Amino acid sequence: MNRFLLLSFFFLGLLSCDSEKLPEGILPEEKMVEVLIDIQLTEGIAGAMPISYDSSQVLYRLLEREVFLKHEVQDSVFTQSMVYYLQYPDKMDAIYARVVDSLSLKQASENVVDEPGN
């Protein structure tokens, strides 16, 4: 989360482009949603572990690396894509709305499975 906030503040100062076509090296919105879902889950896992803050940060970096490997995305491409989408608040809002919806659906489906009698 700290990394996201730092990136957000840094990139909000960048000028925005008017092009609708994605520049080379930018993840499409669907791929961003998929990666961000796993990034959010990773942050949750690292934060929920009963370990020190420093250890959770190390764990998070390891888990984050696994997310990038899973999605076959380089961390630099992800960062560059975040920079791009942060220039377009409407697009970023839409992406995060989809992330939140997906995480809510995932949580709801897990709650149904965990209920007694299922």
N, C-alpha and C positions, 0 to 999 in steps of 0.2 A: 504494500500500500504506500509506503514511504517513497518507493521508487516511482510509482505512478504519480504521486503528488509532485515530486521533484520534476518529472518529465512534463507534467501539465503546466507548471509555472514557467518552465524554460521555454516551452513551445508556444505558449499563448502569445508571446511577443513576436512570433514570426508572421510575416505577411502572408495573406491567403492568395491562392491561385483561383482563377475563374474557370479553369478547364474541368469539364465533366468527365473526360476520359482519364482513367487512372494512369499516373506516371509509371514508368518502368520501376520495378522493385517495390511496389506497394501492394500489399495483400488486398484482395477483394473483400468487400464487407462481410460476405458469408464466412470466409476463412478467418477474418478478424474475430467474428462472433465465436467461432469454434475455439480459437486459441484463448480468447479472453475468458470463456467459460472455464476452461481448464486452469488458467492462471488464477481465477478467483477461488476455485476449489483448492488449488495448491496453497494459496494464502491462508485459507481456512484451516487446512490440515496443519500447516506449520505453526499457525497461531494457537491452535488447540492443544498442541503437544505440551506436556508438563515439563518443559525444559526452559533454560534461561533464554532471555531475549537474544543474546549473541548466538546461542546455539540454534535458535529458531530461524535466525537470518541465514545461517550456514545451510540449514536444512532446506529452507525456501529456495536458495540458489540452486541446490542440487535437484530439487523437485521441478523447478522452473526449467532447468536444462532438459529434463526428461519430457516436459511438455513440448518444448521446441523440437526435440527428436521425434516425438510421436507425430507431430504435425508436419514434420520435414520443413521446418522454418528456421532460418538463422536468426539469432537474437538481434542482429543488426537490422535485418529486414523488418522484424517486428517493431523495433524502436523507430525505424524510419517510417513505418506505416502509422504508428501512433502520432508521430510528428505531423504527418499529412492529415490524418483525420481530426486532430485537435485544432486544425485550422478551420474546420467546418463544424461548428457546434451542433448544427441540425443533424448532420450525418453521425457525429459521435453520440448524440442523444439517442438516435435511432438504433445504433449498434448496441449501446448499453441497455436500452429497453429490451432488446432481444435477448441479451445476456441474462438480465434479471428475470425475464419471462421463462427462459430455459431453466435457470437455477430453481425458480419457484416450482415449475412443473416437475423437475427432478426430485425436489424435496417432498412435494405432495405425493408423488408415486412411491417414494420410499416410506412415507408415513402409512400409506395404505398397506404395503407389504408387511410393515412392522406391527400392524394392529392384530390383536388376538383373534383367532378364528380364521386367519388367512393362511 
